[in-house]
Amino acid sequence: MIEMHFFKKAKEIAILSPNRRDELPIPPILNLFYYISDWMQTAPVICDDMQKESRSVYAIFRDFAFVVEDFWQMYGTAIAALSARWHIDVFGTALSAQETVWMTVEQRKNRSLVMQRTVSGNPAETLQSMCLRVECDTSDQAEQLRTILQAADWKKGIVAVAWKYEDFLNEHAAACLEQNSCFCYAAVREDFSTEDCLNALCFTQKVELWLSFLKDAFPYVEFEWLYQEILSDTLDNWTEWELALYTAMKRLGYTVQVAEHGFELYDGAGKRCYFNFDSREYAQRAFLKMLFPVNL
């Protein structure tokens, strides 16, 4: 984006320097996205149509107008602190002139300054929409950050991704849940619940979870969470969970013959499968509850 225009210096904004002795350590970058999303009441759109070798991650916050000074008062110190590890640019559109505004944090001795640049050279006080660009050290790091941001549930501040992203999450998230789970969960808050983790799963991940049970009989902890939510009549998006189970069964060639007082289940090879509601495995209980929500 920067290469598309010739920007002129428009304004400098002084912010609290992160180099003060009483300043906190570098905050997790997921926190920045979460709190901006909460402030704007909109989830960021993560742009993934980038070249594989790109080290930049772009996030757009749509349909929101904000005062420049207010934004930097609230998030300037955090962005300045993060700049020690990530280079962050902020873009927006000036309401009055409909021109692109580019802002970045610069360090001058012991001061942190926001340098605002515009095409016209005129300062902008109010902007419409916002785009954050995070410059990573490597294209691989950028791809990891992009995937994690796309997977985030910004309402709850929860991320659920494959375990290969564990190291990245441990370094860049405020809290990481470590259990016998199918997915790796991280949160920007300490007070997240297992219900929040379940709600963070997308449809594809729900299908993957059911596949892990039907194909490999893995007793992941998510099934305990799921069963407890079913038992307490508090499960959100029941239909999606049921459709995910149906999709997993179809993918593996499972067939079920359901009668009023019983059922027969056969795997893809035509072998009959047996499950018991009295089993100690929560996966079996959750599976049977999905098939027979009223009877059991």
N, C-alpha and C positions, 0 to 999 in steps of 0.2 A: 504493500500500500504506500509506503513512504516514497518509493521510486516513481510513483505516478504523478507527483506534484513537486513543485519547487516551494518549500515552506520558508516562511520568514518568521523571525522571532517576534512574538506578540506580547508576551507577559511572563513575569516571574512570580511564583508563589512560594513563600517561605513556609516550611512545615517543620514539625518537631523532629530533630535529628535522632536517628536510631543509635548514634554513637555515644549517647549519654551513658554514664555509669549505671544508672538505675534502669536502663532499658532491658526489656526481655530478650531472650534469644530469638533467632530467626523463626517466625511462626510457620507452621505448615501451610503450603500453598493452597491446599484444599480449603482451609479456613477462609482465605481471602475470597474465593469463589462463593463459598456458602453465605458469608455475611453480606456480600454485595447482592447476591440473589435474594436473600431475605429482606434487605433494604428496598430493593426494587420490586419485590413481589413478582419476580419472573425468573424462570429457569434459563440459564445460558444455552445458546445454540452453539454446539461445538462443530466447527467447520472441518470436515474430514476429507474434502476434495483437494488434497495436497500431494505434492510429489513425495515419494517414499524417502528421498534424501533430505527433505525439508527439516530444519531444526526449529521451526516456528509452530506454535499452537495458537489458533485464533478462537476466541469465544465472543459471541455477540449477544448483548442484552437488548432485546427489542422493546419498542412501544413504551418508552420511558423518557421523561425529561427531568433534568437535574441541574442544580446550581453547582458550578465548578468549585467554588470555594467550599461548599458544604461537603462535597465528595472528598476533597483532599484533607479537610479537617478530620473526617472520620477514618479514612483509609490511607492517608499519606504516610504515616509512620510505618504501617505494616508493609506498604509497597516499597518504601525506602529500605526497610530491613531485609525484605525478600530480594532486593536488588543486589545484595551481596552474593546471592547464589543464582538468581534468575534475572535476566534483563526483561523488564516489563514496560511495554508501551500502552498508552491509553488513547483511543480515538473516539471521536464523536462528531456530530454535525451541529454547527452553530445555527440556532433557531432563527436568528435575524438575517443571516446572509446565505444560509444553505450551503456552507462550505465546510470542508473537512478540517477538523482541529486535531492536532497531534500533541500529546503531552507525555513527558518522560521525566524521571527523577534524576537529578545530577548532584554530585557531591562536590562542595567547594570548602576545602579545609574542614572545619567542624560543623558546617551547615549543610542541610538538605534543601534543595530548591526544586520546584516543579517548573520546568521550562515548557511554556505553551507556545506552539507555533501554528500559524494559519497560512493559507494561501495568500490572503490579502495583506497580512501583517497586522490586522486589527484584532484586538483581544476579544475573546468570547466569554460571556458571563454565564450563559445557560446553554446546555447541550441537549440534543435529542438522540436517544439510543446511545449505546456505547459498545466499543469493541476492545477487548483486551488481547494483546499479543504477548505471549510468553516465549522468549528465546531460550532454548535448551542447549546444553553442552553438545549433545549428539542427536542424530536423527532417531536413534533407538530410544533415547530418553523422551524425545518428543512424542513418539508413537505410544509409549507407555502412558504418558500424561494424557494424551488425547483419548485413549481408550478408557482410562479411569474416569475422566470428566464426563464422557458420554454415558458411562454406566451409573453415574451418581443419581441418587434420589435427593434432589435439592431441598425438598420440603422437610425431610427428616435429617438431612446431612449424613446419609449412609451410602457407602459404595460396596457393591458386591461384584467381585471379579474372580477370574481363575487364579489359582495359587501361584502361578508364575509371576504374578505382580506383587507377591508378598513383600519382598525386599523394598520395593519402591514405596509401598504403603507404609511399612514400618518407619521409613525415613520421613515421609511427607504427609502423614495423617496424624491427628491428635491421639487417636485410640485405635487399637487393632484387636479384633476378637480372635483369639487362638483356641479353637476347639476342633473336635473331630467333625468338621463341616465339609460339605462338598465344595463350597466357595469360600473365598477369603473376604472377610468383611472388615471395613474400616469406617470410622466415624470422626466427625469434627467435634463431637460432644462426648462427654464421659457418661451421660445419662441415657444412652440409647438402650433399647430393649430388643429382645429376640423377635417381638412382633414387628418392630421397625426393620429388622434384617429380612424377615420373610417378605414384607411389603416392598423391599428394595429389589427383589428378584423380578426380572422381566419374564415374558412368556417363554422365550427360548431357554432361559436358565431353569425354569420350572420343568420344562420337557426334559432337559438334561438330568435333573434331579430324579425324575421318575424313571428315566432310562437306567440310571445307576442302580436303582433298586430292582427293576424287572430283569435286567441283563446280568448284573454282577452281584446283586443282593448286598450292596454296601449299606450298612446301618448308620447313615449320616445323621448328625444331630438335628438337621433341619426337619427330619420326620418327627422327632419328639416335639419340636416347636409347633409343627403343623398339627399334630394330633391334639396337643393341648389347646390350640386355638379352636379346633373343631369341637372338642369336648365342652369348651366353655361358650360355644355359640358366638365366638367373636372373630371368626375367620373372615377377612376381607377378600373380595374377588373370588368367591367360591367357584363361579362358573369358569373363570380362567384356569383355576387349578384343575377342575374337572376336564376341561378341554385339553390341558397339557397332558394329563394322564391318558386321555383318549388318543392323543397324537403319539405318545410314546408307545402305547399298545399297538397301534396301527403300524408304526415304523418297525416294530419287532415281529409283526405278524401274529400277535396275540388275538385270540377270539374268546368271547364270553357268551355263555348261554345262561340267561337269567330267567328264573321262575319266581313265583311268589314267595316260596319258602326255601329257596336255595339257588345255587349257581354252579356252573362248571366253567373252569378257565383252562385254556390250552395255549401253550407257547407256540412260537413259529414253526417248530418241528412237529407239532401235533401232540406233544406230550402234555398230559393233564397236570396242572399245578395245584398245590394244596396250600391254603393259608388258614391261620387260626387266629381268631380275635383275642384269644387268651394268651397269645404269644407275648414274650417279653420284648419283642422287636416293635418299636413304634412305627416302623415303615409298614409292617403288615397291618397294624391297627388303622393307620391313616388310609392305606389302600382300601381296606374293607369298608371304612366309613365313607369313602368317596363313592363306592359302588352301592352301599346300602345305608344312606344317611338316616333313614327313619327306623329301619328294622333293628339296627345295632346300637 
